[in-house]
């Protein structure tokens, strides 16, 4: 006596397809959020960060760097 596995295969394929679509929708939502974040960031000017490149900007001799 053989049991047909076709209904199980079809159901598994349906589940896999649904899962794939769900994952793609999640990725699309994350990308949309990232696009909004980038859009917001692009409207703000980039401010230069100060560096210790100049000799006058060096820490004092007694400064250990730990606060």
Secondary structure, DSSP 8 states (H G I E B T S, - for coil): -----HHHHHHHHHHHHHHHHHHHHHHHHHHHHHHHHHHHHHTS-------S-SGGGS--TT--S--
